[in-house]
Amino acid sequence: MPTMSDRLLLWSPRILGILVSVFIGMFAMDAFSPGKPILEALPGFFIHLIPALAVLGLVALSWRWEWIGGLACIALAVMYALSVGTRHADWVLLISGPLLIVGVLFLWSWQHRRLLGASY
């Protein structure tokens, strides 16, 4: 029977991954501006949603294969940090930081389940 810490380790990367996706998706709202018709803003909004949907898809894939989510989230964090560089360290912390945490949690959860031989 899984303990409370086992369940916390199982669910925390999944929930945090969804929250990271929602956070990234909030940046799509900048497509809407005062005086701009909604129909003109919708294409930009959907384009800005692509990264959030990609992270959400990654979390869905990681639901079953945690190691994929762990490696992919860490890779996304590193790629974003390298693409932005030192120009915007605050952006790197806000975007790469949560992705890195989610990736490490997915890998930790995967390793923990492998050691226990659990399939909860």
N, C-alpha and C positions, 0 to 999 in steps of 0.2 A: 504494500500500500504506500503510495507516494506521500511524503511529508509535505508540510506547508512550504518549506524552502524548495522542494522539488517542483511544486506547482508554480511557485513564484518564478523560478528559473525558467520554467517552460513557457509561461505566459508573458513575462516582461518584455522579451524582444519582439514578440508579436504585437503587443499593445503599443509599445514605443515606436515600432516601425509604422504602424497605422498613424500614430500621432505625428511622426516626422513627415509622412506623406501629406497629411492635412496642413501642417505648417508650411511645407513647400508650396502646396496648392493655394495658400492664402496670397502668395505673391502674384498669382494670376489676376487678382482683383485690380491690379494697377492698369489693366486694359480698359477699365471703365473710368471715364473722367467726366467732369461736369461739362455739359454742352455737347457731348458726343452721343449720337444716337446709339441705342443698345444694339441694333442690328449691325452697325459698323464696328462695334467693340467686340462682338461675339467671336469673330475669327481669331483676333489677338488673344482673347481669353482662352480659347481652346488650345492655341499654340503654347501659351504659357502653362497650361495644365499638363502638358506632356511629361515633364520631369516628375511631377507628383504622381501621375498615373503609372509611370515606369517604376517608381519606388513602391507603389501599392501592388503592382504586379509582382515585383520581386518579393515582397512580404508574403503574397499568396503562394508563390513558388516555394518559399522558405518554410511555409507551414508544414510541408512534408519533408523537405530536404534542407535541414537547418544549415548544413555545411555550405550549401550553395549561397544561402542568404548571408551567412557570415563573411564569406570571401567576397561576394559581390558588393555588399555594403561597405566593406573596408576598401575595396578597389574604387568604388564611387567616391568615397571620402578623399582618398589620395588623389584621384584624377581631378576632382574639383579643386582641391588645395593647390595642385600643380598648375591648373589652368588659370586660377586667380592670382596665384603667387603672393608676393608680399604687399601688393598694392592695396589690398583690402583684407587685412588680418581679421577684422571683425566679421566679415562675410564668411571667411573660412571657419571661424569658430562657430558661427550660427548654423552653417550648412554641414560642413564636414564633421564637426564635433558630434552631433547627434547620430549621424550615419555611422561614425566610427564606434560609438557606444553600442548601437543596435547590432553592428557586425560582430563585435566582441561578445555580446550577450548571446547571439545565435551560435557562435562557435563554442562558447562555454556550455550552453544548454546541450548542444550536440555531443560534446565530449562527455558531459555528465551522464547523459542517457546511455552512451556507449559503454561507459565504465560500469554502470548499474545493470546494463542489459535490459533496460526498461523500455516499454513501448507505450507509456501512458501518454 
